[in-house]
Every structure is written in C-alpha cells, then in structure tokens.
Amino acid sequence: MLLESIRSLVKTDLEATDKFICRELSSDIPLINQLVEYIISCGGKRIRPLVVLLTARALNHNEQQHIDLAAAVELIHTATLLHDDVVDSSALRRGNKTANHIWGNEASVLVGDFLYSRAFQLIVKLQNLEIMDIFASATNLIAEGEVLQLINCNDPETTEEAYFEVISRKTAKLFEVAAKIGVALCQYTKQQMAGMQNYGLSLGIAFQLIDDALDYVSSAKEMGKNIGDDLAEGKPTLPLIYAMHAGSKSEAKIIRKAITKSSIKDIDSILTIIERTKAIEYTANAAKKEVQKAINSLVYIPESPYRQALSDLAEFVVSRKY
C-alpha cells in the first residue's frame, strides 16, 4: 500500500512522534487523559506530521526538533477536529463515535483548547522565532477559515471562489505549515521555502477536494462518516456547487433546498444528479491539478528517497478511497 510504503521510510520518526505525543499530553486531570487516549486510539493517517518529517529529512535535518514539531502539528490538527465536531454536531469520525458524542460539547471544546495550548508550549520550547511566526500566523488564518465556512453554511449561492478560499485557509494552511516548518529547521534557500510552501498548500487543497468528493461516493465503513454528512450540515462543497451549475433548473432547485435546510431527505435524487453531471469527476480533476502543482513544487529539493516520498504522498492524497 502506497501510504504504508511512505510511512516506512520514516518509521522510527513516526514512532518517536507518537511516543512524544503520549508523553506530552499526560495530565493530572483524569477527564483530559480519558479523552486524549480515546482520540489517539481512533488513529488517523498522520499526513501532516509525515510532511514535517519527510521535508526535514529531505533537507538533511539530523536532530530531534522535527519530532517535536511533527507532534505540535498533529496536536493542532486534532484540536481543530474536536472543535469542528462540536460546531458540526458530528457523531461519527474515522468510523468511531466523536468525543463530543461521548463526553459532550463542553469537554470536547475545552480539551481542544488544552491541545492547542500544549502544542504552542512545544513550539515555544524550541526558541525559533521563524517557526513561532509560521504557527502563529497560520492558526489565525485557520480560525478565520472556520468562520468563513460557518458563514457559507446553508448558502446555495456560495461560489467556487468562496469555497476554495475556505479550504485554503481551513484545511490547506496546516499542510502548508507542516511543509514550511520542515524547511525552517534546516539550511535552506528562498526557492526551497517558497517551493515547499506551495507544495503544502496544493497538497492540502487536493486533500480537502478528495474528502468532499468522497462524502458522496464512499460508505461509512470506508470513509468513517455517513454519506451526505456535509449536506446534512448545510455545507456547499464543490460537488454540490458544480452539480447546481451543470444540472437543470429543477435539479439545481433540489440541491439548493437541501443546502438551505441542511436536509438529506432527497439524498438519493441528489446523488443521481451528482453522478449525471459528473460533479465527482470535476472535483477529482481539480484535485489532480493541485497534486501536479505540488509535485512540480519539489523541483528545488535535492533528489532523495524523501523527496520521492513527498511526491508519492501527493499521489496518495488524490488516489485515496478513505
């Protein structure tokens, strides 16, 4: 499997990152430990930490700071998931019950805050102003992306441009951070930093595009959430935006009503419209373009198994089924 092959290249680093996370998240408050242990046990693809580790190794980093930063990126990502699930009233993630479904919204929000603050403690310990600035600027933009998505919810007039603005901030920004901090740990050129910044951004956009496409083609078992969850939350993602544009007036009306009311009552009809208009193919093609941009951005990174793994990771993101 492609992802397992990529992970095997930095297997020791990934294991060290997981151990570091478990050690750093230990708290004398039992509820925090319970919730954190549950979240970690639910797994995840660890793509963002992978980007940090592979980038640092590709530029010959041989110390331990990349472990700390890979952990910090994963903690911030996990914190955003906890908060997202509360905002979206989600009950299922990665095939498991969400933390808010088990412990309630209050506990999930507060433990999300705990993860955020612990991540920044790890970052500050490194005493690297460039890295601190990268994180501080990005987390602010991620929060703005969350608010933008909230504004767009239940709005069938949301444009493709507005949609891409949301996913660039909300999802792709943390991928960009992962790539940039991997570079910032090393001796680098301006071209290498700019290239990896573009790699992370395009990788993150492609990741979210495929995520949004899979919401209408994958089963709960494959994707870890129920089909049509985005629609049930009133999110006008690209498959819906394109299907409204490419479909008939009556088809567009069905989708518009569903977005406005956060309703999956007509999900079967909407899935048929999405299939007829080739909206999934359109979304996947947009993702493939971003992946090609990401791969092209690696040109300034010296050839090595790590650079090849970054390229392979982009290919995995666009070909995945979960």
C-alpha positions, 0 to 999 in steps of 0.5 A: 500500500502506497501510504504504508510504503511512505510511512516506512521510510520514516518509521522510527520518526513516526514512532518517536512522534507518537511516543512524544505525543503520549508523553506530552499530553499526560495530565493530572486531570483524569477527564483530559487523559480519558479523552486524549487516549480515546482520540489517539486510539481512533488513529488517523493517517498522520499526513501532516506530521509525515510532511514535517518529517519527510521535508526535514529529512529531505533537507538533511535535518539530523536532530530531534526538533522535527519530532517535536514539531511533527507532534505540535502539528498533529496536536493542532490538527486534532484540536481543530477536529474536536472543535469542528465536531462540536460546531458540526454536531458530528457523531461519527469520525474515522468510523468511531463515535466523536468525543463530543458524542461521548463526553459532550460539547463542553469537554470536547471544546475545552480539551481542544483548547488544552491541545492547542495550548500544549502544542504552542508550549512545544513550539515555544520550547524550541526558541525559533522565532521563524517557526513561532511566526509560521504557527502563529500566523497560520492558526489565525488564518485557520480560525478565520477559515472556520468562520468563513465556512460557518458563514457559507453554511446553508448558502446555495449561492456560495461560489467556487471562489468562496469555497476554495478560499475556505479550504485554503485557509481551513484545511490547506494552511496546516499542510502548508505549515507542516511543509514550511516548518520542515524547511525552517529547521534546516539550511535552506534557500528562498526557492526551497521555502517558497517551493515547499510552501506551495507544495503544502498548500496544493497538497492540502487543497487536493486533500480537502477536494478528495474528502468532499468528493468522497462524502458522496461516493464512499460508505461509512465503513470506508470513509468513517462518516455517513454519506451526505454528512456535509449536506446534512450540515448545510455545507456547499462543497464543490460537488454540490456547487458544480452539480447546481451549475451543470444540472437543470433548473429543477435539479439545481432547485433540489440541491439548493433546498437541501443546502438551505435546510441542511436536509438529506431527505432527497439524498438519493435524487441528489446523488443521481444528479451528482453522478449525471453531471459528473460533479465527482469527476470535476472535483477529482480533476481539480484535485489532480491539478493541485497534486501536479502543482505540488509535485512540480513544487519539489523541483528545488529539493535535492533528489532523495528517497524523501523527496520521492516520498513527498511526491508519492504522498501527493499521489496518495492524497488524490488516489485515496478511497478513505 
